[in-house]
Amino acid sequence: MAEIPANSLRFHVQRLPGHGAGPAVVFLHGLVVDNLSSFYCTLAVPVARAGHEAVLYDLRGHGRTERPRTGYDPGTAVRDLAALLAALRLDGHPVHLIGNSYGGTLALHAALARPDLVAGLVLIEPPLGGDWVANMIDTLSVAALGLEDGTLHSELTTLRRRKAARLAATADALLNRTSLIDDIAASRPFTPEDYGRLETPVLAVFGEHSELLPGARELARHAPHATVRILPGLGHDVLQGGTEALRHAVLERLGAVAAV
């Protein structure tokens, strides 16, 4: 565990060394109550055991990374990633990016803005469709209103549900005391032209019952090197609900890209 300065912030980072010589694998987690820990046992440890260096970090404002008031737009997230790779001396060779939920969206932004940094993408249930911004803003705004008066945190603390209370406090801080909602609201949706200029191989994994499947089909239709994998019986819970199948797909993809 380490704190790494990058792009004027201190990021909480964990590195798991691999024994191979291939590209490092960098994990990007989802929004608000998520952090690097969701990847640790599910994918990062198996990836490292397969020989790849695994790099996990808490996104800006999440987990143990510093929480500035502003800078939660995709462009800044890409600059955070680029600066962090430079600080870790991983910017000399492209890395694989594995992103879950909104982390997958950020990974795709990174591949479009900085293709020189990206060897391949694994996107797990990323929100990609044109209406995802509006839907996410509605969800986050409702959550923000529910947390604003602080009573939920107090009630959970009284009930000694300390972990849930910490998550509620983190969500309140992000949603009500930073520009996160406004920054996401200002995000531009991906277009077919964006997908068409993707230079990196993409594996996108979705649950069979996911409401995000229309975006997956659009990606598959326009991205020249994209493969979409549908896991049966799952919704937007692929990382936790379909860990074994996902792990197999990820390790298979990392091996296939390395062999090209």
Summary of the structure (lengths in Angstrom):
residues: 260
radius of gyration: 17.7
end to end distance: 32.8
largest distance: 55.8
contacts: 892
relative contact order: 0.15
helix: 48%
strand: 18%
